[in-house]
Amino acid sequence: MENAAEKLIAYVLTKLETEPVAERIKLYNVLADFVPNEEASSRLRQYTEELEQIDLKFQRIKALLFLKKHENYEH
């Protein structure tokens, strides 16, 4: 059974790579609850937090670029 769980976790992690960031963050947290290995679960939660921070910074950059682009059209 353990081998089946490992295969399922590996499959889910691979498939999540193609999901939008917000969805990945949610599902990584769910997966962290499911993973029986405490160290792996902890690392997954840490990765999720880092991914959230990166996404937040990226959204700020996009907003800044949009504002700059919009300002250029007004002048």
C-alpha positions in Angstrom: 0.0 0.0 0.0 2.8 2.4 0.8 4.1 2.1 -2.8 0.7 3.0 -4.1 0.6 6.1 -1.9 4.1 7.1 -3.1 3.0 6.7 -6.8 -0.1 8.7 -6.2 1.7 11.5 -4.5 4.4 11.6 -7.3 1.6 11.7 -9.9 -0.3 14.5 -8.2 2.9 16.6 -7.8 3.7 16.2 -11.5 0.2 17.1 -12.6 0.1 20.1 -10.3 3.0 21.7 -12.1 0.6 22.7 -14.9 -2.0 24.2 -12.7 -2.4 28.0 -12.1 -0.4 29.1 -9.0 -3.4 29.9 -6.8 -4.8 26.4 -7.4 -1.4 24.8 -6.8 -1.1 26.6 -3.5 -4.4 25.2 -2.3 -3.7 21.7 -3.5 -0.2 21.6 -2.1 -1.6 22.5 1.3 -4.2 19.6 0.9 -1.3 17.3 -0.1 0.7 18.4 2.9 -2.1 17.1 5.1 -2.2 13.8 3.2 1.6 13.1 3.1 2.4 10.7 5.9 6.1 11.8 6.1 6.3 14.7 8.5 9.5 16.1 7.0 8.0 16.0 3.5 4.8 17.6 4.7 6.8 20.4 6.4 8.9 21.0 3.3 5.7 21.1 1.2 4.2 23.7 3.5 7.4 25.8 3.4 7.4 25.6 -0.4 3.7 26.6 -0.4 4.5 29.7 1.7 7.4 30.6 -0.6 5.2 30.2 -3.7 2.6 32.4 -2.2 5.2 35.1 -1.5 6.6 34.8 -5.1 3.1 35.0 -6.5 2.3 38.1 -4.4 5.5 39.8 -5.6 4.7 38.9 -9.2 1.2 40.3 -8.9 2.6 43.6 -7.6 5.1 43.7 -10.5 2.2 43.1 -13.0 0.2 45.9 -11.4 3.1 48.3 -11.5 3.7 47.5 -15.2 0.0 47.9 -16.0 0.0 51.3 -14.2 3.1 52.4 -16.1 1.7 51.2 -19.4 -1.6 52.9 -18.6 0.1 56.2 -17.7 2.0 56.2 -21.0 -1.2 56.1 -22.9 -2.7 59.0 -21.0 0.2 61.4 -21.9 
